[in-house]
Amino acid sequence: MIGRRRSTESADTHVRAETTLFLLDRADGHTRYISREHCAIEHEDGRFSVVDLRSTCGTMVAGRRIGGNREGGQGELRDQDEIVIGTASSRYAFRFEVFTD
């Protein structure tokens, strides 16, 4: 799960730290376009997908908008896809990469 929390806020006890990424919301408000529980990456039947968890500003996968306006949505992830959290001009962009043994 990818989301945000204030730097003074403790992590929820039900969230597994090794599978969760929190972007800290400092006083300057740089994470204001990211929901507390924004999106999750799921793996099923050998395929990966991003699930927008009904965020306000949505998530983009390889230029395709999924979710936003608290509607949620899902998009397939492919190796090297870019995931943008929040608005299209967000500074929070990640490259999805699949590693094989």
VOTI-43405 format. One record per residue: x, y, z of N, C-alpha, C, O in turn. Coordinates in nm, 4 decimals. Layout:
BEGIN
+----------+----------+----------+----------+----------+----------+----------+----------+----------+----------+----------+----------+
!     n.c1 !     n.c2 !     n.c3 !    ca.c1 !    ca.c2 !    ca.c3 !     c.c1 !     c.c2 !     c.c3 !     o.c1 !     o.c2 !     o.c3 !
+----------+----------+----------+----------+----------+----------+----------+----------+----------+----------+----------+----------+
!        X !        Y !        Z !        X !        Y !        Z !        X !        Y !        Z !        X !        Y !        Z !
...
+----------+----------+----------+----------+----------+----------+----------+----------+----------+----------+----------+----------+
***
This chain:
BEGIN
+----------+----------+----------+----------+----------+----------+----------+----------+----------+----------+----------+----------+
!     n.c1 !     n.c2 !     n.c3 !    ca.c1 !    ca.c2 !    ca.c3 !     c.c1 !     c.c2 !     c.c3 !     o.c1 !     o.c2 !     o.c3 !
+----------+----------+----------+----------+----------+----------+----------+----------+----------+----------+----------+----------+
!   0.0839 !  -0.1159 !   0.0000 !   0.0000 !   0.0000 !   0.0000 !   0.0887 !   0.1225 !   0.0000 !   0.1920 !   0.1249 !   0.0670 !
!   0.0497 !   0.2233 !  -0.0738 !   0.1192 !   0.3508 !  -0.0758 !   0.0231 !   0.4556 !  -0.0242 !  -0.0912 !   0.4633 !  -0.0694 !
!   0.0681 !   0.5359 !   0.0695 !  -0.0167 !   0.6388 !   0.1275 !   0.0676 !   0.7443 !   0.1956 !   0.1886 !   0.7510 !   0.1741 !
!   0.0049 !   0.8263 !   0.2773 !   0.0780 !   0.9313 !   0.3474 !   0.0381 !   0.9325 !   0.4937 !  -0.0675 !   0.8824 !   0.5323 !
!   0.1251 !   0.9907 !   0.5731 !   0.0933 !   1.0176 !   0.7125 !   0.1792 !   1.1336 !   0.7591 !   0.2835 !   1.1618 !   0.7001 !
!   0.1368 !   1.1991 !   0.8619 !   0.2130 !   1.3108 !   0.9171 !   0.3372 !   1.2562 !   0.9859 !   0.3355 !   1.1447 !   1.0379 !
!   0.4435 !   1.3332 !   0.9864 !   0.5682 !   1.2870 !   1.0468 !   0.5531 !   1.2626 !   1.1962 !   0.6329 !   1.1890 !   1.2543 !
!   0.4533 !   1.3222 !   1.2596 !   0.4302 !   1.3027 !   1.4028 !   0.3335 !   1.1892 !   1.4319 !   0.3089 !   1.1574 !   1.5482 !
!   0.2787 !   1.1278 !   1.3284 !   0.1760 !   1.0243 !   1.3429 !   0.2418 !   0.8864 !   1.3427 !   0.3312 !   0.8609 !   1.2620 !
!   0.1989 !   0.7978 !   1.4317 !   0.2542 !   0.6628 !   1.4325 !   0.1844 !   0.5776 !   1.3279 !   0.0691 !   0.6025 !   1.2928 !
!   0.2546 !   0.4775 !   1.2787 !   0.1980 !   0.3877 !   1.1774 !   0.0903 !   0.3008 !   1.2401 !   0.0979 !   0.2667 !   1.3581 !
!  -0.0100 !   0.2651 !   1.1607 !  -0.1148 !   0.1748 !   1.2078 !  -0.0544 !   0.0390 !   1.2387 !   0.0354 !  -0.0062 !   1.1677 !
!  -0.1018 !  -0.0261 !   1.3424 !  -0.0474 !  -0.1554 !   1.3801 !  -0.0896 !  -0.2655 !   1.2847 !  -0.0235 !  -0.3692 !   1.2793 !
!  -0.1986 !  -0.2471 !   1.2083 !  -0.2452 !  -0.3518 !   1.1176 !  -0.1734 !  -0.3491 !   0.9830 !  -0.1947 !  -0.4379 !   0.9004 !
!  -0.0889 !  -0.2490 !   0.9595 !  -0.0193 !  -0.2358 !   0.8321 !   0.1191 !  -0.2981 !   0.8438 !   0.1950 !  -0.2643 !   0.9347 !
!   0.1524 !  -0.3886 !   0.7525 !   0.2828 !  -0.4545 !   0.7548 !   0.3873 !  -0.3609 !   0.6966 !   0.3769 !  -0.3197 !   0.5811 !
!   0.4867 !  -0.3278 !   0.7750 !   0.5874 !  -0.2285 !   0.7352 !   0.6647 !  -0.2699 !   0.6109 !   0.7007 !  -0.1834 !   0.5310 !
!   0.6917 !  -0.3978 !   0.5914 !   0.7734 !  -0.4407 !   0.4781 !   0.7001 !  -0.4301 !   0.3445 !   0.7632 !  -0.4418 !   0.2394 !
!   0.5694 !  -0.4085 !   0.3461 !   0.4943 !  -0.3972 !   0.2211 !   0.4232 !  -0.2631 !   0.2079 !   0.3347 !  -0.2475 !   0.1238 !
!   0.4615 !  -0.1674 !   0.2899 !   0.3929 !  -0.0390 !   0.2920 !   0.4919 !   0.0740 !   0.2734 !   0.5997 !   0.0739 !   0.3329 !
!   0.4548 !   0.1708 !   0.1902 !   0.5350 !   0.2908 !   0.1695 !   0.4523 !   0.4099 !   0.2128 !   0.3450 !   0.4352 !   0.1579 !
!   0.5021 !   0.4837 !   0.3116 !   0.4364 !   0.6061 !   0.3548 !   0.5214 !   0.7239 !   0.3117 !   0.6432 !   0.7222 !   0.3289 !
!   0.4583 !   0.8265 !   0.2556 !   0.5246 !   0.9521 !   0.2258 !   0.4890 !   1.0454 !   0.3405 !   0.3714 !   1.0710 !   0.3661 !
!   0.5897 !   1.0957 !   0.4090 !   0.5642 !   1.1770 !   0.5272 !   0.5140 !   1.3150 !   0.4882 !   0.5726 !   1.3808 !   0.4022 !
!   0.4072 !   1.3585 !   0.5501 !   0.3468 !   1.4887 !   0.5269 !   0.4051 !   1.5870 !   0.6273 !   0.3637 !   1.5915 !   0.7432 !
!   0.5006 !   1.6646 !   0.5816 !   0.5603 !   1.7652 !   0.6679 !   0.4701 !   1.8880 !   0.6691 !   0.3685 !   1.8916 !   0.5997 !
!   0.5067 !   1.9864 !   0.7463 !   0.4253 !   2.1074 !   0.7600 !   0.4128 !   2.1850 !   0.6297 !   0.3208 !   2.2656 !   0.6158 !
!   0.5031 !   2.1631 !   0.5331 !   0.4981 !   2.2401 !   0.4087 !   0.3912 !   2.1906 !   0.3112 !   0.3700 !   2.2542 !   0.2080 !
!   0.3234 !   2.0797 !   0.3403 !   0.2092 !   2.0349 !   0.2615 !   0.2415 !   1.9735 !   0.1266 !   0.1546 !   1.9691 !   0.0395 !
!   0.3638 !   1.9258 !   0.1065 !   0.4011 !   1.8710 !  -0.0236 !   0.3265 !   1.7430 !  -0.0612 !   0.3230 !   1.7074 !  -0.1789 !
!   0.2679 !   1.6742 !   0.0340 !   0.1976 !   1.5502 !   0.0020 !   0.0462 !   1.5696 !  -0.0003 !  -0.0279 !   1.4726 !   0.0160 !
!  -0.0001 !   1.6893 !  -0.0197 !  -0.1438 !   1.7157 !  -0.0098 !  -0.2274 !   1.6483 !  -0.1176 !  -0.3494 !   1.6414 !  -0.1030 !
!  -0.1676 !   1.5986 !  -0.2249 !  -0.2436 !   1.5315 !  -0.3302 !  -0.2410 !   1.3797 !  -0.3147 !  -0.2788 !   1.3068 !  -0.4063 !
!  -0.1968 !   1.3335 !  -0.2002 !  -0.1874 !   1.1902 !  -0.1751 !  -0.2792 !   1.1539 !  -0.0605 !  -0.2732 !   1.2150 !   0.0462 !
!  -0.3635 !   1.0556 !  -0.0818 !  -0.4558 !   1.0103 !   0.0224 !  -0.3822 !   0.9258 !   0.1250 !  -0.2750 !   0.8723 !   0.0968 !
!  -0.4391 !   0.9139 !   0.2427 !  -0.3759 !   0.8332 !   0.3487 !  -0.3563 !   0.6886 !   0.3039 !  -0.2506 !   0.6304 !   0.3282 !
!  -0.4542 !   0.6316 !   0.2406 !  -0.4424 !   0.4986 !   0.1804 !  -0.4729 !   0.5181 !   0.0332 !  -0.5880 !   0.5062 !  -0.0087 !
!  -0.3715 !   0.5478 !  -0.0449 !  -0.3894 !   0.5940 !  -0.1816 !  -0.4063 !   0.4800 !  -0.2820 !  -0.5050 !   0.4754 !  -0.3554 !
!  -0.3102 !   0.3886 !  -0.2850 !  -0.3178 !   0.2786 !  -0.3813 !  -0.2402 !   0.1586 !  -0.3294 !  -0.1648 !   0.1685 !  -0.2326 !
!  -0.2596 !   0.0469 !  -0.3943 !  -0.1900 !  -0.0766 !  -0.3581 !  -0.1451 !  -0.1463 !  -0.4855 !  -0.2083 !  -0.1332 !  -0.5904 !
!  -0.0365 !  -0.2197 !  -0.4755 !   0.0100 !  -0.3028 !  -0.5862 !  -0.0254 !  -0.4465 !  -0.5508 !   0.0122 !  -0.4969 !  -0.4450 !
!  -0.0981 !  -0.5114 !  -0.6407 !  -0.1417 !  -0.6490 !  -0.6162 !  -0.0779 !  -0.7429 !  -0.7176 !  -0.0474 !  -0.7038 !  -0.8303 !
!  -0.0582 !  -0.8673 !  -0.6753 !  -0.0008 !  -0.9706 !  -0.7614 !  -0.0928 !  -1.0913 !  -0.7561 !  -0.1169 !  -1.1482 !  -0.6497 !
!  -0.1441 !  -1.1297 !  -0.8729 !  -0.2347 !  -1.2443 !  -0.8797 !  -0.2156 !  -1.3146 !  -1.0129 !  -0.2116 !  -1.2506 !  -1.1181 !
!  -0.2039 !  -1.4458 !  -1.0078 !  -0.1888 !  -1.5283 !  -1.1281 !  -0.0755 !  -1.4799 !  -1.2183 !  -0.0883 !  -1.4789 !  -1.3407 !
!   0.0361 !  -1.4397 !  -1.1559 !   0.1530 !  -1.3975 !  -1.2325 !   0.1449 !  -1.2576 !  -1.2909 !   0.2349 !  -1.2163 !  -1.3640 !
!   0.0389 !  -1.1840 !  -1.2603 !   0.0207 !  -1.0484 !  -1.3134 !   0.0175 !  -0.9479 !  -1.1982 !  -0.0275 !  -0.9788 !  -1.0879 !
!   0.0660 !  -0.8273 !  -1.2264 !   0.0651 !  -0.7193 !  -1.1289 !  -0.0361 !  -0.6140 !  -1.1715 !  -0.0583 !  -0.5916 !  -1.2905 !
!  -0.0968 !  -0.5497 !  -1.0726 !  -0.1866 !  -0.4388 !  -1.1022 !  -0.1786 !  -0.3369 !  -0.9898 !  -0.1422 !  -0.3689 !  -0.8767 !
!  -0.2137 !  -0.2127 !  -1.0239 !  -0.2270 !  -0.1063 !  -0.9251 !  -0.3753 !  -0.0878 !  -0.8987 !  -0.4548 !  -0.0774 !  -0.9922 !
!  -0.4120 !  -0.0838 !  -0.7734 !  -0.5504 !  -0.0615 !  -0.7340 !  -0.5563 !   0.0732 !  -0.6625 !  -0.4944 !   0.0908 !  -0.5576 !
!  -0.6301 !   0.1674 !  -0.7188 !  -0.6520 !   0.2959 !  -0.6533 !  -0.7570 !   0.2744 !  -0.5454 !  -0.8666 !   0.2257 !  -0.5730 !
!  -0.7229 !   0.3107 !  -0.4229 !  -0.8089 !   0.2829 !  -0.3079 !  -0.9057 !   0.3980 !  -0.2816 !  -0.9171 !   0.4472 !  -0.1693 !
!  -0.9752 !   0.4399 !  -0.3876 !  -1.0738 !   0.5474 !  -0.3788 !  -1.0100 !   0.6790 !  -0.3358 !  -1.0648 !   0.7521 !  -0.2533 !
!  -0.8935 !   0.7079 !  -0.3930 !  -0.8231 !   0.8315 !  -0.3598 !  -0.8949 !   0.9513 !  -0.4197 !  -0.9790 !   0.9366 !  -0.5084 !
!  -0.8616 !   1.0678 !  -0.3712 !  -0.9225 !   1.1904 !  -0.4208 !  -0.8652 !   1.2304 !  -0.5561 !  -0.9404 !   1.2619 !  -0.6484 !
!  -0.7320 !   1.2295 !  -0.5690 !  -0.6666 !   1.2800 !  -0.6908 !  -0.6308 !   1.1716 !  -0.7912 !  -0.5887 !   1.2033 !  -0.9024 !
!  -0.6461 !   1.0469 !  -0.7561 !  -0.6232 !   0.9393 !  -0.8513 !  -0.4788 !   0.8944 !  -0.8624 !  -0.3898 !   0.9450 !  -0.7941 !
!  -0.4586 !   0.7986 !  -0.9500 !  -0.3298 !   0.7364 !  -0.9766 !  -0.3190 !   0.7207 !  -1.1273 !  -0.4185 !   0.6949 !  -1.1950 !
!  -0.1983 !   0.7363 !  -1.1795 !  -0.1768 !   0.7156 !  -1.3218 !  -0.0789 !   0.6004 !  -1.3403 !   0.0210 !   0.5907 !  -1.2690 !
!  -0.1083 !   0.5138 !  -1.4360 !  -0.0209 !   0.4019 !  -1.4698 !   0.0089 !   0.4123 !  -1.6187 !  -0.0811 !   0.4018 !  -1.7020 !
!   0.1362 !   0.4331 !  -1.6513 !   0.1800 !   0.4451 !  -1.7907 !   0.0941 !   0.5468 !  -1.8674 !   0.0564 !   0.5237 !  -1.9823 !
!   0.0642 !   0.6591 !  -1.8018 !  -0.0135 !   0.7646 !  -1.8659 !  -0.1637 !   0.7461 !  -1.8637 !  -0.2367 !   0.8340 !  -1.9095 !
!  -0.2122 !   0.6339 !  -1.8117 !  -0.3564 !   0.6069 !  -1.8022 !  -0.4045 !   0.6381 !  -1.6605 !  -0.3475 !   0.5882 !  -1.5635 !
!  -0.5070 !   0.7188 !  -1.6483 !  -0.5607 !   0.7516 !  -1.5167 !  -0.6514 !   0.6403 !  -1.4682 !  -0.7394 !   0.5931 !  -1.5403 !
!  -0.6278 !   0.5993 !  -1.3438 !  -0.7186 !   0.5054 !  -1.2779 !  -0.7621 !   0.5713 !  -1.1479 !  -0.6810 !   0.6370 !  -1.0825 !
!  -0.8827 !   0.5561 !  -1.1105 !  -0.9321 !   0.6114 !  -0.9853 !  -0.9437 !   0.7629 !  -0.9872 !  -0.9462 !   0.8262 !  -1.0927 !
!  -0.9508 !   0.8179 !  -0.8689 !  -0.9705 !   0.9606 !  -0.8509 !  -1.1147 !   0.9905 !  -0.8186 !  -1.2033 !   0.9090 !  -0.8442 !
!  -1.1383 !   1.1073 !  -0.7623 !  -1.2729 !   1.1485 !  -0.7202 !  -1.3383 !   1.0457 !  -0.6287 !  -1.4604 !   1.0305 !  -0.6272 !
!  -1.2564 !   0.9768 !  -0.5540 !  -1.3004 !   0.8742 !  -0.4580 !  -1.3771 !   0.7595 !  -0.5228 !  -1.4613 !   0.6967 !  -0.4585 !
!  -1.3485 !   0.7320 !  -0.6497 !  -1.4173 !   0.6242 !  -0.7209 !  -1.3397 !   0.4932 !  -0.7224 !  -1.3998 !   0.3871 !  -0.7395 !
!  -1.2084 !   0.4978 !  -0.7048 !  -1.1282 !   0.3767 !  -0.7120 !  -1.1098 !   0.3327 !  -0.8560 !  -1.1663 !   0.3925 !  -0.9476 !
!  -1.0329 !   0.2307 !  -0.8753 !  -1.0073 !   0.1775 !  -1.0082 !  -0.8866 !   0.0853 !  -1.0044 !  -0.8186 !   0.0739 !  -0.9024 !
!  -0.8611 !   0.0199 !  -1.1164 !  -0.7521 !  -0.0758 !  -1.1230 !  -0.6904 !  -0.0708 !  -1.2619 !  -0.7604 !  -0.0518 !  -1.3614 !
!  -0.5578 !  -0.0882 !  -1.2678 !  -0.4881 !  -0.0901 !  -1.3959 !  -0.3751 !  -0.1908 !  -1.3943 !  -0.3033 !  -0.2035 !  -1.2951 !
!  -0.3599 !  -0.2616 !  -1.5031 !  -0.2538 !  -0.3614 !  -1.5130 !  -0.1174 !  -0.2927 !  -1.5150 !  -0.1006 !  -0.1866 !  -1.5751 !
!  -0.0211 !  -0.3548 !  -1.4487 !   0.1159 !  -0.3049 !  -1.4437 !   0.2053 !  -0.3926 !  -1.5288 !   0.1986 !  -0.5153 !  -1.5214 !
!   0.2882 !  -0.3302 !  -1.6088 !   0.3879 !  -0.4021 !  -1.6875 !   0.5257 !  -0.3546 !  -1.6464 !   0.5402 !  -0.2451 !  -1.5923 !
!   0.6260 !  -0.4354 !  -1.6713 !   0.7634 !  -0.4003 !  -1.6391 !   0.7983 !  -0.2644 !  -1.6996 !   0.7722 !  -0.2399 !  -1.8174 !
!   0.8566 !  -0.1771 !  -1.6196 !   0.9013 !  -0.0421 !  -1.6567 !   0.7888 !   0.0615 !  -1.6652 !   0.8144 !   0.1748 !  -1.7058 !
!   0.6651 !   0.0264 !  -1.6281 !   0.5579 !   0.1246 !  -1.6246 !   0.5881 !   0.2310 !  -1.5192 !   0.6508 !   0.2027 !  -1.4170 !
!   0.5432 !   0.3526 !  -1.5452 !   0.5553 !   0.4596 !  -1.4485 !   0.4232 !   0.4731 !  -1.3742 !   0.3161 !   0.4748 !  -1.4349 !
!   0.4326 !   0.4827 !  -1.2406 !   0.3164 !   0.5031 !  -1.1547 !   0.3275 !   0.6432 !  -1.0979 !   0.4273 !   0.6765 !  -1.0340 !
!   0.2257 !   0.7263 !  -1.1206 !   0.2228 !   0.8613 !  -1.0653 !   0.1122 !   0.8666 !  -0.9619 !  -0.0028 !   0.8333 !  -0.9907 !
!   0.1474 !   0.9087 !  -0.8411 !   0.0541 !   0.9154 !  -0.7295 !   0.0029 !   1.0580 !  -0.7187 !   0.0826 !   1.1507 !  -0.7040 !
!  -0.1280 !   1.0777 !  -0.7258 !  -0.1857 !   1.2114 !  -0.7157 !  -0.2148 !   1.2691 !  -0.8528 !  -0.2571 !   1.1972 !  -0.9433 !
!  -0.1924 !   1.3975 !  -0.8684 !  -0.2213 !   1.4655 !  -0.9945 !  -0.1158 !   1.4338 !  -1.0999 !  -0.0092 !   1.3815 !  -1.0677 !
!  -0.1454 !   1.4653 !  -1.2249 !  -0.0523 !   1.4382 !  -1.3346 !   0.0798 !   1.5127 !  -1.3171 !   0.1829 !   1.4674 !  -1.3667 !
!   0.0783 !   1.6250 !  -1.2482 !   0.2013 !   1.7019 !  -1.2264 !   0.2682 !   1.6691 !  -1.0932 !   0.3563 !   1.7425 !  -1.0486 !
!   0.2276 !   1.5610 !  -1.0302 !   0.2821 !   1.5204 !  -0.9007 !   0.4308 !   1.4928 !  -0.9082 !   0.4829 !   1.4475 !  -1.0100 !
!   0.4970 !   1.5210 !  -0.7983 !   0.6397 !   1.4877 !  -0.7880 !   0.6604 !   1.3437 !  -0.7420 !   0.7744 !   1.2997 !  -0.7270 !
!   0.5540 !   1.2712 !  -0.7200 !   0.5653 !   1.1350 !  -0.6685 !   0.5411 !   1.0355 !  -0.7812 !   0.4290 !   0.9896 !  -0.8030 !
!   0.6480 !   1.0033 !  -0.8516 !   0.6415 !   0.9088 !  -0.9625 !   0.7376 !   0.7947 !  -0.9337 !   0.8479 !   0.8160 !  -0.8835 !
!   0.6948 !   0.6741 !  -0.9657 !   0.7737 !   0.5543 !  -0.9393 !   0.7810 !   0.4709 !  -1.0664 !   0.6859 !   0.4682 !  -1.1446 !
!   0.8920 !   0.4036 !  -1.0871 !   0.9073 !   0.3124 !  -1.2001 !   0.8889 !   0.1713 !  -1.1463 !   0.9574 !   0.1306 !  -1.0525 !
!   0.7958 !   0.0964 !  -1.2060 !   0.7698 !  -0.0424 !  -1.1644 !   0.8651 !  -0.1329 !  -1.2399 !   0.8735 !  -0.1272 !  -1.3626 !
!   0.9367 !  -0.2161 !  -1.1665 !   1.0324 !  -0.3060 !  -1.2302 !   1.0175 !  -0.4455 !  -1.1715 !   1.0132 !  -0.4619 !  -1.0495 !
!   1.0096 !  -0.5455 !  -1.2576 !   0.9967 !  -0.6835 !  -1.2152 !   1.1354 !  -0.7474 !  -1.2158 !   1.2047 !  -0.7475 !  -1.3176 !
!   1.1740 !  -0.8011 !  -1.1018 !   1.3012 !  -0.8719 !  -1.0908 !   1.2759 !  -1.0209 !  -1.0946 !   1.1820 !  -1.0694 !  -1.0315 !
!   1.3567 !  -1.0932 !  -1.1664 !   1.3442 !  -1.2395 !  -1.1717 !   1.4685 !  -1.3015 !  -1.1098 !   1.5767 !  -1.2430 !  -1.1125 !
!   1.4514 !  -1.4198 !  -1.0547 !   1.5639 !  -1.4900 !  -0.9911 !   1.6592 !  -1.5449 !  -1.0924 !   1.7592 !  -1.6067 !  -1.0559 !
+----------+----------+----------+----------+----------+----------+----------+----------+----------+----------+----------+----------+
***
